[in-house]
Amino acid sequence: MTTYSAITTINGQLAAEALAEKCENLFPEPTGVGTFEVEDDSGLWEVAVYFTEEPDQAGLALLAAMHEANGFVVSEIPDQDWVAKVRRELAPVEAGRFFVYGSHDADKVPSGRVPLLIDAAMAFGTGHHGTTLGCLKAFDALLDDGLAAGKVADIGCGTAVLAMAAARVWDGVPILASDIDRVAVDVAEANVVANGLVGKVTCVEAAGFDTPALAEVAPFDLIFANILKGPLIALAPEMSAHLVSGGFIILSGILNEQADSVEETYRANGFGSYKRSSIGDWTTLTMRKD
């Protein structure tokens, strides 16, 4: 079945949400409407609308004009099993001692490596993106530097690949993976089962640290947070409050040009720089609580 997308950009979150609400009333009725911040410090938000029938382009143009948004770009999405396509095209990822692979590449896992099975799914974090890869490499570097086993939190866990990496190398320590998105939590739980890590990684739905499950285990020795600049900056005080003195944080989801401001915020909250690395457009920061 052919589907259609209609995408525009508009200034500001409130304006984007107001436009998205109006799009819900379009005819033919959309199957989904979403808003996403454009992470380039432009202040723009993307509004995306999806249809199973060709949308009313005149109605879309009128809505865009009424809300002072850019014109909608309508595209036809071919009928395709996207998950199957991604599975075929995603090659295994090597990040130091870690080897991230899909079930279709189970026969390619080299001996002596730490395997992490992640199939293409709806949650972020297959290891291919510069942010996830950067976090895995940063963790690998900390292990090489002699980081001892400790309690771990993976905030905004997506597929929980980072939490599972910790569970693979550290036994008998609490490891929690949290995400604000219920779908991501469901995917994370499925991955924990697929990797034989039931009982070693606990997955919870939470915004930041806002759950008793995290509070009961804190303070942590290591916190992963592969999210975005805005939430990272907002979470800086809580990161400090939930980490032991001398503990480490690994932060990503940060564009290279955003890294200085994120680092400065964390310095103001009691962290010192440890290492910084970049992969493509993305920076990963490893910092230590003073």
Summary of the structure (lengths in Angstrom):
residues: 290
radius of gyration: 20.5
end to end distance: 56.2
largest distance: 61.9
contacts: 969
relative contact order: 0.11
helix: 36%
strand: 31%
